[in-house]
């Protein structure tokens, strides 16, 4: 398993990152522990979670994934072997996140509360990478059409104030480094500018969706990620499982996230199915597992630090992790670009 630099931190993280959002809802504690054991044995040293997990978000399961990681740390006594990333929820109406029963926001008070609770659930005294799960600003996200801009009232916590609040935890040793998620080019550059101007912590990563049917990261953020060393942590490399082909032709497998939660509308448009058929045909022509093709594509990009995989079964996990052994050739990447332009970014 190759390692890559996490921003300018000096940390080396595995090119495959273990995603955890199903633990505590689709997966039991024991299954979560089994996945972490296997991932660590395969050379993965980078785990990603969030205070909001498990997903879909519910008051009854909020924080359960962090608790599962915490019991694993306590049982294995191996905290020093893992670079752990978690996240604070952005602005949302989920009032069950906070003791105040107010909407979640990225404010000093809520950052303090969120960090304290995450550390307790994780049974650790520090977080390696603390990320803002989505902005405090109202923007199109999670399947909202980010290609269409809509005016919003300029009501959000100032960038400098957010960085200053996080800096208090960095100085105290509770957070080592910070990053952002579901962020825009303007947001990333504002964080970098305020950090440099005021001597505050620098963001070292961007966790955004990136896959064969959503390459919108390349339209503005890729250049920033590459030249500013704020690498992409690519989430949803399999597009919520759609790039495996299991949902094609109207299929809805029992136990799948689509069947259980019906939250896949961004992937159910006709143009998406046409694009996925193209990728399945390409994988077949190369005698390649479609999941491994999709993950290998993300790993081939120089602005990607790590590709975040998630699985509900050990068979899925083993297939996904093995994708790191596939190194796409220049000719294959050229063919991927050709197929991409037949139906570009159908699921932004």
N, C-alpha and C positions, 0 to 999 in steps of 0.2 A: 504493500500500500504506500503510494507516494505521499509525501507531505508537501504542503505549500505554505508560504508565509501569510500570516493573518495581518493584513495591512502593514503598518510600520511597527507592530508590537514586538517583533522578534520571535513570536510564537510560531511553531510549526504545527499545522493542523492537517489531519488526513483529508485527502481529496474527496472522500466520501464522508458525509456527516450523518449520524444517526438521528433521524427525526422521530418524535415520540408522541405525536398529538392524539393517537388512538388509545393510549394506555389510560385505563380508568373508565373507559366506555366500551370500546370494541374489544380491548385486550385487558386481561386480568393483571394483577400485580406479578404473579408468577411468570406470565408470558413476557411482561416487560423486562423482568430480571433475566429471563432466558435470552431475549434479544440483545441486551447489553453485554451479557457474558460472551455471546457469539461474536458480536461486533468487535469487542476488545480483542478477542483471540485472532480476528482477521486483520488487526492493525489499525482499526478505527479508534482514534483518541479524541474525537470531537462529537459531542452530543448537543442537540438543540431542543429546548422546551420553551414554555411560556407560562406565566401565571394563569392565563385563561384556559389552558388545556385541562381536560380533554375537549375535542371538537366533535360535533357541534357544541358551542358553548351553552352550558346550563348551570344554574346556581348549584344544583345537586352534585355536579362533577367538577366544578371549578377548583383548580389546584390539585386535582387527583394525580395528574402526571408528575408534577414536582414531588409529591409525596412518595410515589413509587420509586423515583430516582433516589430520593432520600433514604428509603429503607434498603435499597441496594447498596448505597455507599456505606451505610451502617453495618450491613452484613458482610460486605466484601472488604471493607477497610482499604479502599483503593482510590480515594478521592484524588490523590496526586497523579494518577495515571490518566485522568480525563480532563480535557479542556471543555468546560461547561458553559453553554450559552443559554440564557433565558431572556424573557421580555416582559415589559410592562405594557398593559393594554393602553391603546390610544383613546381618543375621544369616542364615547359611545353611550347609548342609553342603558347599558347594563349596570344598573344601580346596585346589584348584589355583589359587585366587586369590592366595594369599599364599606368600611364601618359606618360612614356617614350616610349610606344609602343614597348617595348622589350619583349622577352620571360619572363614568370614568373619564378622567382628564389627565394630561401630563403636566401636573403642577408640582411645586416643591413638596407640598404636604402629601400628595398622593404618591409621589416618588418615594418619599420616606416610608410610607406605609407599605407600599408594594415590595420594596427591597427587604424590609424587615420580615414580612410574611414569606417571601420566597426563600430567604435563608433558613427560616425555621422549617419549612416543608422539605427543603432539600437536605437538611441536616448537615450543613456546611457553614463555614464562617466567611466564605468569599465566593464571588461569581466571577468567572474569567471574562466573559463578554456579556454585558448588559445592553439589551437592545430596546428601542422604542418600537413597539409592535406595529403601529401605524401612527400617522401624525395627529397632533392635537388640532391641526387645521382640518376643515371639512374638504375632502377631495374624493374623487371617484376611486373606488377600491374594491377588491375582492369580486371581480367580474363586472363592476361598473365600467362603462365604456370610457376608458382613459384617453381614447383618441378624440373625444369631444369635450371641449373645455366649457365649463359652466361657471358663471360668476357666483361667488359666495361672499357673505359678509366677512370682513377681515378681523375675525374674532378668534384669537389663539394665543397661547402662552408664548412670549418672545423666545427666540432661539437662545439668546444669552442667558435668560433665566433658567431654561431647561438645563443647559450645560453647567451652570453654576450649581444647581441643585444636585446634579450627578457628581460634580467635582467634590462635594462634601463627602460622598460615599467612597470616591476614589482615594481621597486623602486618609480616610479612616480605614482603608484596606478591605472594605466590603465588596468593592467592585475593582477589577483590575483595568478593564478596557470597556469602551462603549461602541455601539453601532446603531444603525437605523434599519427599518424594515418597511416595505410598501411605501417607499419614499420616491419623490420626484427629483429631477435634475436640479430644479430651483432650491428645493429643500436641502439636498445634499450640499450644494455650494454655499448656502447660507450657514449651515452648521460649520463647514470648514472655515468660512470667513470669520465667524464670530469666535471660533476657537483660536484662530491665529491672532485676531485683534486683541482679545482679552486674556490670552494665556490660559485658556481653559482646555479640558480634555478634548482630544481629537477623535472623530469617529473613524473606525478602522474597517468597517464592513457595511454592506448593503444587502439585506435579505429581501429579495423580490422574486416574484414568479418568473421563471425562464424555462422554456421548453420548445419543442419543435413546432407547436402551433401558437406560441406566444413569444416572439422574439422582440417585443417592443422595448425591452431593456437596451437593445442595440441602437435605438433611435436617439438617445441622448445620454443615458447613464453609462454606457459601456466606455466611452471616452474618458469620463470622469473616473470611473473605477480603475482604468488602466493607468492613466497618468498621475492620478492623485494617490494611488496605492490604497484605495478603499474598495477592496475586492468584493465581488458578488458571491453571496451564499445563495445558490440557486434553489429555490423551493419549487415543489410540484414539477419535477422533471418529467414525470409520467402524466401530467395533466389530470390529476385525481384518478389515475388508472385508465383513462380513456386511450392513451397511447399504447396500452397493452393489447388493445383490440377486443377486450371482453364485453364492451357495450355495443359493438357494431351490429347493425341491422336490427336495432331495437331490443337487443338482449338486455336483461336486467337480472344478473345472477343473484340468487339468494345470499344474504349476508354481505353483499357489496354495499359501499357507502351510498350509492345511488338508490339502491333498493331500501336501505334502512332509513335514510335521511332526506332523500329527494332534494339535494342541494347542488345539483350539477347543471343547472340551466345554461350556464355560459358555454357548455360543451355540447348542447343539444340542438344547435342550429344546423341546417342542411350543409352550409359551407364547411362547418367543422367536420362533419362526417366524411365529406369528400376529401378533405385534407388528410384525415386519419387513414382513409383507405389508401391514399398515395404512400404514406409512411409504412403501412403494413406491407404493401406491395414491394417497396424498396427493401425492407428488412428481409422479406422472403427471398428476393433475388440475390441477396448477399448471404443467404443461409445464416441469418443472425436473429437472435431473440429480439422482438420489437422493444421490450423493456430495456434491454442492454444497449440497443442502438440509441434510444432516447437519452439514456444517462451518459453514454459515451460521447454523444454530441455536446452535452454541456461541459464535460471535462476537457474537450478539445479547445475551448475558448481561453485565451490568455488573460481575460479579465475575470474569470471565475476562480475563486479560492476553493470552494467546496460545493459539491452537489448534495442536497439534503434528501435522503431517501426515507420512506416510511412504509411499513408493511404490517399486515395483520396476521400473517402466517410465517412460519420459519422458512417454508419453501420460497415464498416471495422475497423474503429478506436475503436468502442465499443467492438467488438469481440477481437481485439488484446490486448486492455488494460485488459480485463477480464481474460486473460491468467495468470495473476499474482496470481489468486486464485487457480490455479492447482499446486499441489505439487506432483511430481512424486515419487513413492516409489522406494526402492532399487531394488526390483524385476523388475519394469518397466525400470529402467535405465540399468539393466543387459540385458534385452531384446533389448533395443535400441542399445547397443553395439553389440549384436549378429547380428542384422539386418545391422548395419553399416559395419560389416566385410564382408557381402555378396557383397558389391560394395563400397569400401571405397573411400571417397573424389573424386567423379567423376567430381566435378566442382571447382577446386582450384582457 
